[in-house]
Amino acid sequence: MVQFSPSYQTQLDNDADSLSELQASLYRHFIMLLPTDVKAGQRYRSVTGSGPDLWLNFLECHKYTDFLRLTHKFIASSDAAEDSPNAHIRIYHDARVAEVTSFSNLQGIRRYSGPWLPARHVYHRQYKQNRALLKWLEYLHELGHSSDSLKLYSANEKVTLAIGSDAVGAVKKITDY
């Protein structure tokens, strides 16, 4: 039998009803950020002048559901750009909720549930990831990112990326990421 430490158990009990509220709050933040009339495969870029550029890639678009990738791009070395943070998000427009599916460079399909994991562990992981996304979205809104600042990105544009995690550092022009 799996047992949790008292502090872990208490924290889960206190958050018992809040995952759905958190996901509804994420949806409200995304409504202020998302452009209208999007199609799968479109990429958007938001430049506000304060902080790094925001990149929004629509991976899938369906009648009631969108699957997207939200990230910043930084130059990790002289050759490669790094996505950080990198979140895959599923938005359910009919239910008015959004959820994180992954914080990785993969397609967002890594599974965190199964018969070998206790349900409370899966719930706690989901809660932490969604809470982190909510804090990031609040930060993005403070920087001025919104649906008005998002512009459709074409592969022919030149892009300026910040080196390291500081947007004030040196920059390098690249043609496509």
ABEGO torsion letter per residue (X at the ends): XBBBBAAAAAAAAAAAAAAAAAAAAAAAAAAAABBBGBBBGBBBBBBAGBEBBBBBBBABBBAABBBBBBBBBBBABAABBBBOBBBBBBBBAAAGBBBBABBBABAGABBABEAABBAAAAAAAAAAAAAAAAAAAAAAAAAGBBAAABBBBBAABBBBBBBEABAABBBBBBABX
